[in-house]
Amino acid sequence: MFQPTRGGVIKAHERDFLSDILCLLTAAMCLWAAQARHGQILEQRAVHELVQVTPLENAPPLVAFTTVALGGFRGLIADLLWMRASRLQDEGKYFELVQLADWITKLEPRFTGVWAYHAWNMAYNVSIMFEDNEERWRWVVNGIQLLRDSGIFYNSGDPQLYKELGDIYKQKIGGITSEKNQYFKRMLAKEMSELLGGGYIDYDQLDPALAKRMIKDHKLDPKIMREIDEEYGPLDWRAPSSHSLYWAYRGSRVAGPGGHVQCDRLINHSLIDAFEQGRILLLPESELVIHTPNIDILPNVIRAYERSIARHENKSFPDGFVSFLKDAIIVLYSFNRKEQARETHQLLLARNPDEEIEKSFSRYVYINSIKTTRAISETDATMYVEGAFYKSFFWLALGEEERAKGYDAMARTCWKQFMKAKTPEMIERMGLAPAGELRKRAMARAMGEFGEPLSGRLKLLAEKMQAEDKE
Amino acid sequence: MNKIFAIAGLAIRTAVRSRVFIWLMILLVSAIIVLPLILKGDGSAAGRAQVLIHYNLRIIAIILTLATVWVACGSVSTEIRDRHIHLLVTKPVSRLQLWLGKWFGILCINAALLSIGGGLTYGLLLWETREGVLTEEDRATLAEEVFVARRPFYAETKSHDSIATETLEALMVRGDIPENMPAQRAYKTIKRFYQLRENSVLPGTVKEWRFELPMNMGPDEDVILRYRFSSSRQAQRRSTAGMWTAGRKNDLAPFRHRHASYPGGAHQFTVPRAAIPDDGVLYVKYMNAETKYPATVVFDGNSAVTILANSGSFSMNFLRAMLVLFIRLAFFASLGVTAGSLLSMPVAVFLSFFVLSLSSFGDYIASVASTGLFYIPHHPEHVEPTTFLNTIAQSFFKCMNVVSSPLARLDPLESLPSGLLISWAFIAESILFLLIIYAGLSAVLGVGCFNRREVAL
């Protein structure tokens, strides 16, 4: 086909080529015009409240594409995937659940509840279906990773997700409800030891490569960790309580100056855990991981509670504070921090003028150590005193001398308190054996029951003590 | 027969010329290579292999099914539209031969592409799980959990039909069945009551199952006992301690397994070969041994307790899975050719995709068919709580369920990754339903109508 022109003819394919170029140019101009107006259109949408949620800003292309291109259909696809996930879980076919959870959450990336549900489902519901420790731990990690690596990444401004993640660390790993909790604690401690080379961090000497790895692999930002350590620490980062505190702290921070009730509550609960069992003792000779109190952080816990009480009009905060102080006195006493325990007792009395709390410090320790205000029998008292001596030897064998002294003092205080109220006739009839005798019995039991390496260490210490006694 | 082959050859040549074959091959190979890079397993080597098997074969099946439907719909309808059919129908070729030729041509393309896709997947699987990549322990787990073909054995179940009928009659005589409750509904409720009573294990009591396993089991062939249960403490998420024993009828001493398991999911343990009697009749007992938080345990349904015994190799199982996938493709090809013979291309594609979607939404269809669109809780004063819309919807979904349930059920990819056997009986069932009944009915309809269709307009 030919067409007349000024100089002759243009072949059909040449004409097609020209029109193609023209179309491409037009398309390019339209595209340019659209992108030029895009920002304004988005602003106008926000001004006139035409969108329910703000668009995803940090989503990778695939997620951005699915959320925009699929439109309303993504809800339908998410439903179908969810039905499949439920069916597979019911049939015990768990291998696909991580993939399905990933797709479902990516289809609804701004739906906080979906992230929280799938993480919780994997960490709690699926993990318990496995007998093997390793497999259970893997599912707990899968739940953590879903929230930590993706959920919070897409919803970095939602404090609820931080709280959910912190809860997994606090309850699933740090709690005692799971029968495998000791294994979980050991795995977390091992993972953090390998990463940090110990439990505590020297931020001034932190290797930049390590800092990068902490952020990339564990989403632990050394800057925020430092802030936490300065405000509440020093913390042992091998303990689950440090991690629940970290995520709750981040959640509270993104919530703004007013804080977030649930995150702030989790901060306080994590601090209580850190105070009561936030220090890790790893025995190199065995797989044993021992959680001991981190009593140095007491002033920080008190400060955190006082701030929460001032920030939130919620009765659970002052109630929790009182409950914490009551326990803290006994913990401090067991660490031979008698003066600090006495001050905490005073603080407890000052904060609770109405509540009936034992005013005498020694009596308070006695009552709260044996966990009853009623008179106890000679058998129960013997059991308690000998038990406290036994604990003292346990901590001595672990090299925790202050704590050993604390339990020793506690045993002696209870012995004295029990014997104080007795007349000589009563002592004759139902008095306790001398404290030294009870201590020897506890030592003999400890030597027989502690396995190696603790019994070996205790034997050496006992010999040393005997030598010192002779001198 | 030569005529059919000639038309099939023509269909293949057209497909190759139109680059459908090449593009499909590129798409398949790309999917097989790219998919493993974006897939997430559960963190274990076995989980990774299972996800790889399932998703790679699933994507192959999806691509081939969509392409098959498209090509099949176009194979006749576009020839009619472009009037190329005139060249064929003027030759001594019957419409049946034309239909079969087109169908057979598409099957040949499918066979080639499925072989390539399946072969690549199998190769990739071997490559990803080779020595040096995985630890010996992981490889052993894979060999035990994934690269196996285990046949499930179910316990003998007791029928409750007669006792349910007798009870219903007695209750009706006494007037204990409400007047507005249909007899069928009352019967179902009574039967369900007896089933649950039979399958419940109260604290401290025992339930026994009888399994007939093969008599010729090898000396090292341990079996797996898989069980699922619900508990009266399910909402509290408490584990229930139980004692499993297995052996002869009156001698269950050979094997004991004590375990506290959580309700709601599947659990399993290995029963050693030594515990299985030579006659293959294995008795399994469960004692509800929970004392701290006593709870009633219910093993509901035939598959609540299953014995899985090794039965052949994984490679043969893989091949059988490919065969079933091919049979499914054959059905969709027949559907497409029939739709294309009767309708224009867009309408034929639309109709075929509707049937295809039935097989994809099998779970949803089955659930609506059984409960209706809305769940209406039972109320004693309103024995038949329902709405008009719900009744209509439920009836419609029941009809769809009849068609879709074999399509959903005869899916080899639900069994293969879990190491479950795809038996020859399963293949026979696939051939019967998908090839003989579904594809046959489709062919009869297609050829019958095609014979009456005027194509020389």
Interface residues (C-beta under 8 A of the other chain):
Chain A: L80 M83 R84 R87 Q89 D90 E91 G92 K93 Y94 F95 E96 L97 V98 Q99 D102 Y124 N125 V126 I128 M129 E131 E135 R138 W139 V141 N142 E179
Chain B: L39 K40 G41 D42 G43 S44 A46 G47 Q50 V51 H54 Y55 R226 R228 R237 S239 H259 S261 Y262 G264 G265 A266 H267 Q268 F361 D363 Y364 S367 P417 S418
